């Protein structure tokens, strides 16, 4: 098993969209998503459905469900040993909304640009 460090993407103002999303969830959903994040830490890129799903272009989603509520947190891998959580949303349709995938890609692009400068 390949442990990874899980970190939150942060905006220039210091806020972390995925963290803000997690804090907005009800207690039960928050607990399920935190457990899924722990599975990601333990299993890294080996984590598969129903907990994780590859979407496109290196963007993946963590998946949690409590009753009829379904939540997702988008993430990507960086330098092999790091998973960066970008943004989250409550899923209301079968397909993941393209704007959420695009948001994750934009956050990743900004993050990678910042890392190259350091």
N, C-alpha and C positions, 0 to 999 in steps of 0.2 A: 504494500500500500504506500502511496506517495502522499504524505502530509503536505498541505500547502498553507501559506499564510493568507488569511482572508482580510482584506482591507476595504475601506470605503473610499470611493472617488469623492473628492471634495471640490466644490466650485471655488472660483477666485475669492468669493466672500467668506469662505471657510465652512459653509454649510455642506452637508452630505445628503444628496437627494434620497439615496437608498435608506439611510439612517432615519431621515425625517419620515419616510414612508413606513418603516418598521414601527416607529413610535406612534404612528397614527392608527395602527391596527388594534382590534380588540384583543383582550388578554389571550384568548384561546388561539386565535390566528397568529398572534405574535409569538407565542410559545412554539407553535408548529414550524413557523418560518425560522426561528432561532435554532431549532433542532435540525432543520434542513441545512442551515449554514454550518452547524457543527459537523454534519455528514460531509459537507464539501471540504472542510478543514482536514478531516480524517482521510477521505478517499481521493481528493484532488480530481484530476481528469478522468479517473475511473468511475466517478459517480454517474449513474445512469437513471433512466426512468424507473419509477415515477417521480424521482426527486429532481432530476436535472434533464434538460433537453437542449440539444444543439439546434440553434435557429438558422443563422447564416453568417458568413463572413467573420467567423471567430466569436460571435456573440452567442451566449447561452442563457438559459433561464433556470432559476431555482423555482421549484413548484411546491405550493402548500395548499391544502384544502381543509376547511372546517365547515361541516354542513354543506350548504349550498354556496358558500363563499370560496372563491378561488383567488389566491394572490400569487404574484410572480415578482421575482427580483432578477433583473438582468445583470450579467457579469461577463468578464473576459479574463483570460489568463495572461499574465505578464511575466517575462523571464522564467517561465516554467514553474517556479515555486510560489507564485503569487496569484490569487484570484481577487479581482477588483470588482466590488459590487457597485453598480452605477445608478440604477433607478428601479423603482418598483411601481406596481399598479394592481388594482383589483380587476380581475379578468371578467368581462361581461359577455364575450362572444367566443365561439370555437377557436378562431384564429387569433394569434397574438397581434395586436394593432401595429401596423407598420410604423406609425409615428413613435412608438415605444422602442422599437428596434433601431430606428434612425437616431433617437435620442441617445441610446446606449452607444451607438457608433460615434456620434459627435463627442460624447464624453470621453470615450476611449481615445479618439484622435487628439483631443486637447490634452489628455493625461500623458500620452506618449510624447507629444511635443514638449511638454514640460519636463519629462524625464530625460529627454535628449539634451536639454539645456544644462542639466546639472552634472 
